[in-house]
């Protein structure tokens, strides 16, 4: 594990942008958070297209990501959000958020 200072992270990010390009860095910044208590998943990304891509990835194996057998109830379209941060060192000026709701299915013995 590496723990950066703000200055170290800035240098690292510039290096990664130069090596991988903006598209892959944006992909790495995006993702989802599973809220098992409320049976929902929040998707965050810098662009609406990338938010939709992350939803599609999750939908391929939702039970794997949740850790239980689930059924998708609903998925919202990505909506524009205010500034947000993919990590503790940066805040992006805008982004997109979508939400997926699911139900846990009983295990079959």
C-alpha positions as CSV (number, residue, x, y, z in Angstrom):
1,X,0.0,0.0,0.0
2,X,1.2,3.5,-0.8
3,X,0.1,6.6,1.1
4,X,0.7,9.8,-0.7
5,X,1.0,13.4,0.5
6,X,-1.1,15.8,-1.6
7,X,2.0,16.9,-3.5
8,X,3.0,13.3,-4.1
9,X,-0.4,12.3,-5.4
10,X,-0.4,15.3,-7.8
11,X,2.9,14.2,-9.2
12,X,1.8,10.5,-9.4
13,X,-1.5,11.5,-11.2
14,X,0.3,13.6,-13.8
15,X,2.7,10.7,-14.5
16,X,-0.3,8.3,-14.8
17,X,-2.1,10.7,-17.1
18,X,0.9,10.9,-19.3
19,X,1.3,7.1,-19.4
20,X,-2.3,5.9,-19.6
21,X,-4.2,8.9,-20.9
22,X,-7.3,10.6,-19.7
23,X,-9.7,7.9,-20.7
24,X,-8.1,5.2,-18.5
25,X,-7.6,7.5,-15.6
26,X,-11.3,8.6,-15.7
27,X,-12.2,4.9,-15.7
28,X,-10.0,4.3,-12.7
29,X,-11.7,7.2,-10.9
30,X,-15.2,5.9,-11.5
31,X,-16.9,3.0,-9.8
32,X,-19.6,1.9,-7.4
33,X,-20.4,1.6,-3.7
34,X,-22.6,-1.3,-2.5
35,X,-24.9,-0.4,0.4
36,X,-26.0,-3.8,1.7
37,X,-28.0,-2.3,4.5
38,X,-30.3,-0.4,2.0
39,X,-29.9,-2.9,-0.9
40,X,-28.6,-0.3,-3.3
41,X,-25.6,0.5,-5.3
42,X,-24.4,4.0,-6.1
43,X,-22.4,4.6,-9.3
44,X,-20.2,7.6,-9.7
45,X,-18.2,8.7,-12.8
46,X,-16.9,11.8,-14.5
47,X,-19.1,11.3,-17.6
48,X,-22.5,9.9,-18.2
49,X,-21.2,7.4,-20.7
50,X,-18.7,6.1,-18.1
51,X,-21.4,5.9,-15.5
52,X,-23.5,3.8,-17.9
53,X,-20.4,1.6,-18.6
54,X,-19.9,0.9,-14.9
55,X,-23.6,0.0,-14.5
56,X,-23.3,-2.4,-17.4
57,X,-20.2,-4.0,-15.9
58,X,-22.0,-4.4,-12.5
59,X,-25.1,-5.9,-14.2
60,X,-23.1,-8.7,-15.7
61,X,-22.6,-10.3,-12.3
62,X,-24.5,-8.3,-9.6
63,X,-24.6,-11.2,-7.1
64,X,-20.8,-11.5,-7.3
65,X,-20.3,-7.9,-6.3
66,X,-23.0,-7.9,-3.6
67,X,-21.9,-11.3,-2.2
68,X,-25.4,-12.7,-2.2
69,X,-27.9,-13.8,-4.8
70,X,-29.8,-10.7,-5.9
71,X,-32.5,-9.6,-8.3
72,X,-32.3,-6.1,-9.8
73,X,-35.4,-4.0,-9.0
74,X,-34.5,-0.7,-10.7
75,X,-31.7,1.4,-12.2
76,X,-31.8,5.1,-12.6
77,X,-30.2,7.0,-15.5
78,X,-27.0,8.9,-14.8
79,X,-27.7,12.4,-13.6
80,X,-25.3,15.3,-13.3
81,X,-24.0,16.0,-9.8
82,X,-22.1,18.8,-8.1
83,X,-18.4,18.5,-7.4
84,X,-17.3,15.1,-6.1
85,X,-14.1,13.4,-5.2
86,X,-13.0,9.9,-6.3
87,X,-10.3,10.0,-3.6
88,X,-9.1,12.2,-0.7
89,X,-6.8,14.2,-2.8
90,X,-9.0,15.6,-5.5
91,X,-12.4,17.0,-6.3
92,X,-13.7,16.9,-9.8
93,X,-15.9,19.9,-10.9
94,X,-18.8,17.7,-11.9
95,X,-19.7,14.1,-12.4
96,X,-22.6,11.7,-12.8
97,X,-24.5,9.5,-10.3
98,X,-26.8,6.6,-10.9
99,X,-28.5,4.3,-8.4
100,X,-29.4,0.6,-8.6
101,X,-31.8,-1.1,-6.2
102,X,-31.9,-4.8,-5.6
103,X,-33.4,-7.4,-3.4
104,X,-31.6,-10.4,-1.9
105,X,-33.1,-13.7,-3.0
106,X,-33.4,-16.6,-0.6
107,X,-30.6,-19.2,-0.9
108,X,-31.9,-22.5,-2.3
109,X,-30.5,-25.5,-0.4
